[in-house]
Amino acid sequence: MQLKHSVIGGLVLALCAGVAAAQDIKIAHVYDKTGPLEAYAKQSSIGFAMGLEYATGGKMELLGRKIVVIEKDTQSKPDVGKAQLAAAYGDDKVDIAVGPVNSGVALAMLPVAEEYKKVLLVEPAVADSITGDKWNRYIFRTARNSTQDAVAGAATLKGDVTVATLAQDYAFGRDGIKAFKEALAKANPKAKIIHEEYAPAATSDFTAPAQRIFEVLKDKPGRKVLAIIWAGPHPMVKIMEMKPERYGIELAPGGNILPVMKTWKDYAGVEGAIYYYYGFPKNKMNDWLVKEHEKRYGQPPDFFTAGGFAAATAVVEGIKKAGSADTEKLIAAMEGMSFDTPKGKMTFRKEDHQAMQNMFHFRIKKAQKGEWDLLELVREIPASEMPVPIQNKR
């Protein structure tokens, strides 16, 4: 009799534990903890954690339920990312997933979200095809896409200008150049792109591609620009060491993380477009992020920190609006939803769930007052000025 009561008691305790566990809101952060984009991933992780802290008032609870974050490492490998997301949905029973960093990994993960009928919030992978022809209804993205980068970059190139491009030879680079060509044609009909150069993602010696670009541009009349779209260790310094200015060639880099842009200090006056720089947005959320990040990590928040933070605020706002972590209720709540982020307000477009957002036109400062005092704001480019086409076919 005592054994029977013990068994029943054990079953009751197990059942209660199961009910308690089921009450947790489980979020998988499936991202590139190791691999070539590890520096970006670390920022994304810090930003996501700080965003959840801010959005929940430090309680890490939502709708009376505890928030549990389960981290998974994609290693920047598409097959690993795909398997890790399947494990998060299938084994860990997460309610929603966030990530990854690498666009190729993200593309491999999209069908998994559709298979398991669970939301994947893409942050910070950029390739247009993620919310384009590879998109499905379970995919949302807080990260900017290649076209948003491109339209913002095109807005910085005015007048009669001849352009060559340099990008990495994978989804991020090729999608980026395709979008840049289309955006520049609309923004500045006087601009001409006359050469596209693609290099392997891990390229460290840029002598050959740079020389080909110089040869194409050097005898062209008027303004000559090399536009660079690159993730990871950036080629700008190495190309500048080859003295493109002797041919009258300017460089137009996209924004990057602070440790990279710190190496650009000697190139005052160079302009480009950026997703986020800590000193540009003026809002309460960014003020908190900058102050707390400097207190905890000894430097300002960076490019991908803001992105991780935005993903967290989107998740919290979506679940609050839905009143549930149920997938269909989340989708209904998040479509068309506006939410605050450190860089300003974002809105998920109903048609493809891409977050529409402002971008920033920057110039490298001449008078830099400190280690991280790098950029000055030329202009905030509002989302309303960026006609990002709907590219999905569904």
C-alpha positions in Angstrom: 0.0 0.0 0.0 2.9 2.3 0.9 4.5 1.5 -2.4 1.3 2.3 -4.3 1.1 5.6 -2.6 4.7 6.3 -3.4 4.2 5.5 -7.0 1.1 7.7 -7.2 2.9 10.5 -5.3 5.8 10.2 -7.8 3.4 10.4 -10.7 1.7 13.5 -9.3 5.1 15.2 -8.7 6.2 14.3 -12.3 2.9 15.6 -13.7 3.2 18.9 -11.7 6.7 19.3 -12.9 5.6 18.7 -16.5 2.8 21.3 -16.1 5.3 23.8 -14.6 7.7 23.2 -17.5 4.9 23.6 -20.0 4.2 27.0 -18.5 7.6 28.4 -19.5 7.9 30.5 -22.7 10.8 28.8 -24.5 12.8 30.8 -27.0 15.6 29.2 -29.0 18.5 31.5 -30.0 20.0 29.5 -32.9 23.1 31.5 -34.1 26.7 31.4 -35.1 28.4 31.1 -31.7 31.5 29.7 -33.3 32.9 30.2 -36.9 33.9 33.2 -39.0 31.0 35.4 -37.8 31.5 34.7 -34.1 32.2 38.4 -33.3 28.8 39.4 -34.8 27.1 36.5 -33.0 28.4 37.5 -29.6 27.0 41.0 -30.0 23.7 39.5 -31.1 23.5 37.3 -28.0 24.3 40.2 -25.7 21.8 42.4 -27.3 19.1 39.8 -27.2 19.6 39.2 -23.5 19.6 42.9 -22.7 16.5 43.4 -24.9 14.6 40.7 -23.0 15.7 42.3 -19.7 14.6 45.8 -20.8 11.3 44.6 -22.3 10.3 42.6 -19.2 11.5 45.1 -16.6 14.2 42.7 -15.5 11.7 40.0 -14.5 12.3 37.7 -17.5 8.6 36.9 -17.3 5.7 37.4 -19.7 2.0 36.7 -19.3 2.9 35.3 -15.8 5.2 32.8 -17.4 9.0 32.4 -17.0 11.0 33.1 -20.2 13.7 30.4 -20.9 16.3 31.0 -23.6 17.9 27.9 -25.1 21.1 28.6 -27.1 22.1 26.5 -30.2 25.3 26.9 -32.2 25.1 26.7 -36.0 28.9 26.9 -36.4 28.1 29.0 -39.5 27.3 25.8 -41.3 23.9 25.4 -43.1 23.5 21.7 -42.3 24.3 22.3 -38.7 21.9 25.3 -38.5 19.1 23.2 -40.0 19.7 20.3 -37.6 19.9 22.7 -34.5 16.7 24.4 -35.4 14.9 21.1 -35.9 16.2 20.0 -32.5 14.9 23.2 -30.9 11.4 22.8 -32.3 11.2 19.0 -32.0 13.1 18.1 -28.9 13.2 21.3 -26.8 9.6 22.2 -27.8 10.4 25.9 -28.1 7.6 28.4 -28.9 9.7 30.6 -31.1 13.3 30.7 -32.5 15.6 33.6 -33.3 18.7 33.7 -35.5 21.0 33.1 -37.3 23.9 35.4 -38.4 25.0 33.8 -41.7 22.6 34.2 -44.6 23.4 30.8 -46.1 22.6 29.2 -42.8 19.3 31.2 -42.6 18.2 30.0 -46.0 18.8 26.4 -44.9 16.7 27.0 -41.7 13.6 28.5 -43.4 12.0 25.2 -44.5 12.4 23.8 -41.0 10.2 26.6 -39.6 7.6 25.7 -42.2 7.9 22.0 -41.5 7.4 22.5 -37.7 4.9 25.3 -38.2 6.8 27.5 -35.7 7.9 31.2 -36.0 11.6 31.9 -36.9 12.5 35.5 -36.3 15.6 36.1 -38.5 18.3 38.3 -36.9 20.7 39.4 -38.2 21.0 37.5 -41.6 20.5 40.0 -44.4 20.1 38.2 -47.8 17.0 39.4 -49.7 15.9 35.9 -50.5 15.1 35.2 -46.8 12.0 37.4 -47.1 12.0 37.0 -50.9 11.6 33.9 -53.0 12.7 31.5 -50.2 10.2 33.1 -47.6 7.4 31.3 -45.9 4.7 32.6 -43.6 6.5 31.5 -40.4 9.4 33.8 -41.1 9.7 37.3 -39.7 12.8 39.5 -39.8 14.0 42.4 -37.6 17.3 42.5 -39.5 17.5 44.9 -42.4 17.7 43.1 -45.8 20.1 43.6 -48.7 17.8 46.0 -50.5 17.5 48.3 -47.4 21.3 48.3 -47.2 21.4 49.0 -50.9 18.8 51.8 -51.0 20.5 53.5 -48.1 23.9 53.2 -49.7 22.6 54.5 -53.1 21.2 57.5 -51.3 24.7 58.5 -50.4 25.9 58.6 -54.0 24.8 61.7 -55.8 25.4 63.2 -59.3 27.4 61.8 -62.2 29.4 58.9 -60.7 31.0 55.7 -62.1 30.9 52.8 -59.8 32.6 49.4 -59.4 31.6 47.0 -56.6 33.3 44.4 -54.4 31.4 41.7 -52.5 31.7 38.2 -51.1 30.8 35.4 -53.4 27.9 33.9 -51.5 24.2 34.8 -50.8 24.9 37.9 -48.7 27.3 39.5 -51.3 25.4 38.6 -54.5 22.0 39.6 -53.1 23.6 42.8 -51.9 25.0 43.8 -55.2 21.9 42.8 -57.1 19.9 45.1 -54.7 22.4 47.9 -54.9 22.3 48.0 -58.7 18.5 48.2 -58.7 18.5 50.8 -56.0 21.2 53.0 -57.5 19.4 52.9 -60.9 16.3 54.3 -59.2 18.0 56.8 -56.9 20.5 58.2 -59.3 20.0 57.7 -63.1 23.3 59.4 -63.7 25.3 56.7 -61.9 26.8 53.9 -63.9 28.0 50.5 -62.4 30.6 49.3 -64.9 32.2 46.4 -63.0 31.3 43.8 -60.3 34.0 41.9 -58.4 33.3 38.9 -56.2 35.8 37.2 -53.9 35.6 34.2 -51.6 34.2 35.0 -48.2 37.5 34.3 -46.4 39.7 36.4 -48.8 42.6 38.1 -47.0 44.7 39.3 -49.9 42.8 41.8 -52.0 45.6 42.7 -54.4 44.3 41.0 -57.5 40.6 42.1 -57.2 41.6 45.6 -56.3 44.0 45.9 -59.3 41.3 44.7 -61.6 38.9 47.3 -60.2 41.5 50.1 -60.4 42.2 49.2 -64.0 38.5 49.5 -64.9 37.9 52.7 -63.1 41.2 54.7 -63.4 40.6 56.4 -66.8 36.9 57.1 -66.4 36.0 60.8 -66.2 34.4 62.5 -63.2 33.7 60.9 -59.8 34.8 57.2 -59.4 33.7 55.1 -56.5 34.4 51.5 -55.3 31.3 50.4 -53.3 32.0 47.5 -50.9 29.6 45.0 -49.4 31.4 42.8 -47.0 30.8 40.8 -43.8 33.6 39.8 -41.4 37.2 41.2 -41.6 36.8 44.2 -43.9 38.9 44.9 -47.0 38.8 48.7 -46.8 42.1 49.3 -45.0 44.0 46.9 -47.2 42.6 48.4 -50.4 43.3 52.0 -49.1 46.9 50.9 -48.5 47.1 50.4 -52.3 46.4 54.1 -52.7 43.2 54.2 -54.9 43.3 58.0 -54.5 46.1 58.1 -57.0 43.5 57.2 -59.6 40.9 59.5 -58.1 39.0 56.5 -56.7 36.9 56.9 -53.6 35.7 54.0 -51.4 32.1 53.7 -50.1 31.9 51.1 -47.4 28.8 49.9 -45.7 28.8 50.3 -42.0 30.4 47.7 -39.8 31.1 46.8 -36.2 33.1 49.3 -34.0 36.4 47.3 -33.9 36.4 47.3 -37.8 35.4 51.0 -38.1 38.0 52.0 -35.6 40.6 51.0 -38.2 39.1 53.5 -40.6 40.1 56.5 -38.4 42.7 57.7 -41.0 40.0 58.0 -43.7 38.1 61.0 -42.5 35.4 62.2 -44.9 34.6 58.8 -46.3 30.8 58.3 -46.4 28.5 55.3 -46.4 25.2 54.0 -45.0 24.8 52.1 -41.7 22.1 50.1 -39.9 23.0 51.5 -36.4 25.7 53.5 -34.7 25.2 54.1 -31.0 25.4 57.9 -31.1 22.8 58.4 -33.8 19.3 57.4 -32.5 17.8 59.7 -29.9 15.3 57.7 -27.9 14.8 56.3 -24.4 15.5 52.7 -25.3 18.8 53.5 -27.0 19.8 55.8 -24.1 19.3 52.8 -21.7 21.2 50.4 -24.0 24.2 52.7 -24.4 24.4 53.5 -20.7 24.0 49.9 -19.5 26.3 48.5 -22.2 29.1 50.9 -21.3 28.7 50.1 -17.6 28.8 46.3 -18.2 31.2 46.0 -21.1 33.3 49.1 -21.0 32.3 50.3 -24.5 29.2 51.4 -26.4 26.8 48.9 -28.0 27.5 47.9 -31.5 25.8 47.1 -34.8 24.6 43.6 -33.9 23.9 44.4 -30.3 21.1 46.7 -31.4 19.9 44.0 -33.7 19.7 41.4 -31.0 17.9 43.9 -28.8 15.4 44.7 -31.5 14.7 40.9 -32.0 14.0 40.6 -28.2 11.6 43.6 -28.1 9.8 42.2 -31.2 9.3 38.8 -29.5 8.1 40.3 -26.3 5.7 42.7 -28.0 4.4 40.0 -30.3 3.6 37.6 -27.4 2.0 40.4 -25.4 -0.1 41.4 -28.3 -1.1 37.8 -29.1 -1.8 37.1 -25.4 -0.1 33.7 -26.1 3.0 32.0 -27.6 0.7 30.0 -29.9 2.1 30.2 -33.5 -1.0 31.2 -35.3 -1.9 33.8 -32.7 1.7 35.1 -32.9 1.6 35.4 -36.7 -1.8 37.3 -36.6 -0.4 39.6 -33.9 3.0 40.3 -35.6 1.8 41.0 -39.1 1.7 44.8 -39.4 2.9 45.2 -35.8 5.0 48.3 -34.9 7.4 48.0 -32.1 10.2 50.1 -30.5 13.9 49.3 -30.9 17.1 51.1 -30.0 17.4 52.5 -33.5 13.8 53.7 -33.7 10.4 52.2 -34.5 10.1 49.2 -36.8 7.0 47.7 -38.5 6.7 44.2 -39.8 5.3 44.4 -43.3 2.2 42.2 -43.7 3.2 40.8 -47.1 6.6 39.4 -46.2 7.2 40.1 -42.5 10.2 42.3 -43.2 10.8 45.0 -40.6 10.6 48.4 -42.3 13.1 50.7 -40.6 15.2 53.8 -40.8 18.8 53.8 -41.9 21.7 56.3 -41.4 24.0 58.1 -43.8 27.3 58.6 -42.0 30.7 60.3 -42.5 33.9 59.3 -40.8 34.8 62.1 -38.4 37.8 64.3 -38.8 37.9 65.3 -35.1 37.5 62.2 -33.1 37.4 62.7 -29.3 37.7 59.2 -28.1 38.3 55.5 -29.0 34.7 55.0 -30.2 33.9 58.5 -31.4 34.1 57.5 -35.1 31.1 58.7 -37.1 29.0 61.8 -37.7 25.5 61.7 -38.9 24.9 63.2 -42.3 21.2 62.2 -42.4 18.7 59.7 -41.0 17.1 58.0 -44.0 13.4 57.3 -43.1 11.8 54.0 -44.0 9.3 56.0 -46.1 12.1 57.0 -48.5 13.1 53.4 -49.0 10.7 51.7 -51.5 11.8 48.1 -50.7 10.0 45.9 -53.2 8.0 42.9 -52.1 10.0 40.0 -53.5 8.2 36.8 -52.3 6.1 34.8 -54.7 3.6 33.5 -52.2 
